[in-house]
């Protein structure tokens, strides 16, 4: 069974239909409504620390803008969600292996479509290159490939699908070895300072 990957949130009626498709078995022949067995809609979702959109406490209590909206949607759909704290790099894999049913903020890709369905996004997200002052001027005139070729220490988060320019760099074995892959949800400024990086790619 395919799981659901939510790139961003969508109108209530669209997500409502998607959740029902995931949780209600197909009936071979029409039956009267009273004869249909009641099937509880229970789905598991993985959450990562990404304030103010989503967060989960040590005791498993979720919070954030996306959680508030999701609660309204699940109330309409008649579904119950259980929440698990997972690292960003592990969330998609957990959906692929069936450990989780739903994952938010997932970028569509052909590989992921083999095991999951994607919702319709409710907003566009822009990824920006954050740089230290030493590289700021060169970032204005050079391509990302040129920066990396000249020694720019760029950190990218594991398990994230980026735009074509960065995907092409990752597909090049020589350039890919120059990237620093991180498994960390800390703010980008902290990562640059802690790991002595020159820059990091984050959403706007």
Secondary structure, DSSP 8 states (H G I E B T S, - for coil): --EEEESS---HHHHHHHHHHHHS---SS---GGGS----EEEEEEE--BTTTBEE-TTS-EESHHHHHHHHHHHHHTEEEEEEE--HHHHHHHHHTTS-SEEES----HHHHTTEEE---SS---EEEEE-GGGHHHHHHS-HHHHHHTT--EEEETT----HHHHHHHHSHHHHTTSEEE---S-HHHHHHHHT-SEEEEE-
